[in-house]
Amino acid sequence: MADGSSKPNVLICGGVNTYSRALAAFLVPLEGEPLVSHLRIVDKYSVVPATTYLGAEFPKVLAKPQVDYKQANLTVPSIVHSIFDPPEGKGPYDYVFDLTGEVRHDRTEMILINTTCNVARMLGQEAAERKVKAYVRFTLPFYETTSKGTHDEKDDPKPDGTIGIWWHETLRMLAAIEDLNLVILRVGFVYGPYVEFGDITSAITVGSVYGYLKKPMKSVWSPGKNPTNTLHVEDLAGAAWASAQWIARLGRKEADILAGESIIFRNDKSKVSQVEGMPPHDKKLIAPLFNLVDDSNSTLLSVGQTVTSFFGTTFDFFNLGERTMYKISTSIMLADGHK
């Protein structure tokens, strides 16, 4: 490393409201030797005072001498440039973990382009210019899945809605950046200590309410397989670290040969001329990509049964008539909302 240390300097961008806190705790544990020489975390949230949920452990991680937190607006190009400048006496950043991106489904397309695609593209370009050894991009499970089986890395799942389209487009933008030592981690439904984001946390919360009411928790979805592949947040952190070490050793060209997958165009062709940095729809783009899930082969049913078992209740499904009424009611409410 540039500062003579045998440990890398690491930059985590975004994700304080999702998984960056667990990654930081993995890299700089409360007990034991840190894996890094210096860790900088950058996000839009304030940590003192806290403007998002931090949990009990993260503030203690932030107090470690190896850790530097910066509250910053990563949609501003000059700020993106500045966060790559390490503190005085520290060498350049070796690894970048990109957990940026809007996670709310109610955001408009313009917001998603600005806060998901543009932010990641600027970070990726800066990382390439700085010759960062590893750039690990997390992409969340904003894809449609079928009840017919699992998806491997070569499959091309359909993005789920507007948020899925632009999270997927972000991968194409990053894959198109020359000399970016990119690894894409396509993660499942993450759960674990202090994780308050995502479907599993929602299921736990709802399950606890039904347990208190002594009533079964029911789903409006049919009782098909409905893959709901899960991942513990500590496994996510360990895999991210292993991925960074892997590509830092190999470089992008060799990594593409070993694990490169085509990132297929899944957007409106007219958007190419409208969105800065968007590669042509017919450009073949390849990047190292790994699906990241555990071995449980979880489904909607198994997750529901596991969650409710902790709260003394059961998991069930609404019948066909009830599901039909729900869909009709939802359609009417959506139609009224667009008037």
N, C-alpha and C positions, 0 to 999 in steps of 0.2 A: 504494500500500500504506500501511497505517496508520503505519509507522515512517519513511515518506518515501523508502523504497527503491523503485527501479524493478523490483526482482525480488521474486517472491512468497516468502512463508514457507510451508513445506511440512511436512506431517505424514504419515509412513508408519506404518501400523499392521499388525503381524504380518508373516509371510512371510519371516522371516530364514532359515527352513529351506527356502524355495522360491525366490522371485524378488526379494525386497526388496533383497538385496545388490547385484544388478545394477542395479536402479532407482536406488539410492543412488549408485552409481558413475557413472551417467549424469547425475544431477542435480549431483553434486559430483565431477567427474573428477579423477584424480590429477594431470593436466596440463591446463592451460587454465582458462578462466573458468568458475566455477560458474553454473548456471542459476537458482539460488535465493539469497535473502538468508540464510535460516536453514533448516536441515533437522533435524527431530526424528524419530527412529526409535524405536518402542515395540514390545516383544515380551516374551514370557515367558522367553526365554533370557538367560543371562548371557553377556557377551562377554569379561569378564576375571574369572575364567578362563572359557574358552569351554565352554558346555554343549551346543553343536551345531556342526556343521561351518561354518566361516567362510570358508575359502579364503585365499589369500595376499593378495588385494587389499583385502578389506573392512576389516580392521583399519587399513589406511592411510587409507581413507576416513573411518573413525571418528575418526582423529587430526586431521582437518581442522578449522579453527576454526569453520567454518559448521555443523558437525554435532554434534548432541546425541543420545546414546543413553540410553534409560530401560528398565530391566528392570521389567516391571509385569504384574500379573494383570488382564487386561482383562475378566474376568467380574465384577468388582466395580464397581458403578455409580459410587461416589465416585472411584475411580481413573480411570475413563473421563472423568469430568468434569474431573479435575485435569490430565490430559495435554494438554487443549486450552488450558491456561493457558501462554502462551509465557514464555520467560525474561525477566528484567527488561531493559528497553530494546528488546525486540522487539515488533513488531506482532502482531495476531491471525493465526492460520493461514488462508491463502488457499485452499490445495489440500490435500485429504486423499486419500491412496491407501490403500484398504482391501484388504489381502491376508490378512486373518484367516480362520480356519476350520480345522477338523480335517481332515487329509489321510489319516489311516489308515483303511483299510476295516474294521478289526476293532473299531472303537469302537461302543459301544451307541447306541441312538437317543437316550437321555437325555443322553449326553455330547455327541452331535452337536448337539442342540437348544441345550444350554448354551454350548458353545464355538464354534459356528458361527452359528446364528440369533440367539441372544440378544446375543452380542458385537457382531455387525454392526448389529443393531437399535439398541442403545444408542449405538454410534458414530454411526450415521446421525441419530438424534434429537438428539444433542449438536451434530453438525455443522449441522443445520438451525437449531437455536436460536442458534448462533454466527454464522449467516448466511455459512457457508463458500461460496466462489464455485464450487468444483468438488469433487465427491465421486466418485472413480473406484473402482468395485468390480470386482475380478477374480473371475471364476467359472471354475473349472478343468474339464477335460473329463470330468466324471462323468456322462456321458450315453451311452446306447446309440446306436450308429450302424449303419446298414444297409449292405449291399454294393451297393445300387442307385443310389448317387450321392451328391452332396454336399448339405449343408444350408445354406440361407441364413438370414438373420435372421428371416424370417417363419415358418420351420418350427418345429415344436414337438417336438423330440426327447425321447424318454422318459428320465427320470433313471435312472441305473444303480444299483440297489440302495438301501439305506438312506442311504448317504452322498450319493448323487445327489439323493434326494428332499429332504433337508434343506438341501443347498447351493442347490437350486432354490427352496425355500421362502424362503430368505434373500433372494432377489431380489424376491419378492413383498412381503416385509416392508419392504424398503427402498423399493420403488416406491410403497408406501402412505404414506410419510412426506411430508406436505405441505411444500412449500418446500425440499425437499432437491434440490440441483443435482446429480443423480445421472447418471452414465454407467456402463453395464455393459459390460465387456469379457469376452466368452466366448472364452477362448483355447484354442488347440490344444495339441499335445504339445510342450512347450518343451524346448530343449536349448541348450547353449552353455557357455562357460567357467565353471567352478566350480558348475555346476548338477548337484547330486547327487540331485535328486528327480525322479521320473517315469519313464514307460515307456521313453523314449529312453535315459536314463542306464542303466536296467536292461539294455536291449538291448546297449548298448556294453560293459557289464561282462560279461554272459554271452558276448558275441561274442569278447571277449579271452580268456576261458577256453577256449572251443572252438578258437580259433586256436592257443593254446599246446598244446592236446592234439592238434592236427592232425586235428580231426574236424569234420564239418559241423554247424552249428547248426540245429536243427529246431524247428518250431512244431506244436503240437497243433491249431491252428486250420486250417480248410480253406483252400486257396489261392485263395479268392475275392478280390474287390477289397479288402474290409476297410479302409475309409478310415482313415488314421492321419495326419491333417493336422498338420504340424509348424510350429514357430515358433522363430526364434532369439531368445534372451533379450534381446539388444540391440535387436532390433526391437520386442519387447514393451515395453521401457522407453521407446523413442521414441514408440510409439503411445499409451502412457499419458500422456505429457507433452502430446502433441498433443490428446488427448481432453480433458484438463483445461483447456487453453487455449481449446478450442472451446466448452465449455459455460460457462466463466467469461465469455466474451464474449456468449453468447446468453441464458443463463438457462434454467431448466427448461421453462417453457411453450413457448418457441420450439424448444428441442431436442426436445421431445416431438413437435411438429408435423413436424419435419424427419426425425427418426430414431426416433420412438417405436414400440415393438413391444409387443403384448400378452404379459404374463407369465401363462401359463395355469396354473390350479390342477392340481397333480400329486400330491396327497396324499390321506390318508384324511380324509373330512369330519368324523369324530368328533374329530380332533385340534384343530380350530378352537377348541373350548371348553376344551381342555386346555392349550394352549400360549399363553403371554402374548404379545400383539402380533401374533398370526397373523390376517391379514385373512379375512373371510368367503369361503367357497369360490366364491361366485357374484359377488364383487366384481370388476369389470373394472379391471385394473391395467396401466398403460402406462408404459414408461420407455425412454429412449434405449439401444439395445443394438447392439453391433457384434461380429460374429465376427472373430476375430483369428488368421489363419493366413498362411503364406507361399504362394507360387504354385506350389509343387512338386507339389501334388496327391498327396502321399505316400500309400502304402498299406503294409499289413503287409509285403508282398513287397518293395517298393522300399526300405523302411527296413532290412529284414533283409539285403538284398543289399548296400546301401551300407555298413552297419556291418561285416559280415563281410569285405568287400573290403579293409578297413584291417588286418585281422589274418590275412590269407593263408588264409582258409577260405571256405566257401560257406554259403548259406542254403537250407534244404529243408523239406519237410513230412512228418510221419508219415503213413503210409497209413491207409486207412479202418479196418482192423482194429486198428491200434495206437491210433488215436484213440478207438475204441469201448472198448478195454480201459482207457484212461486215464480216460474218463468214468465207467466202472463202478467203478474203484478209488477215484476221487475221491468218488463218491456213498457208497460204503461207509465211507470215512474220515469224511465229514461226518455220516453217520448214527451212527457209533460215538461221535463227539464230542458228540452231543446226548443221549446216553443218560445 
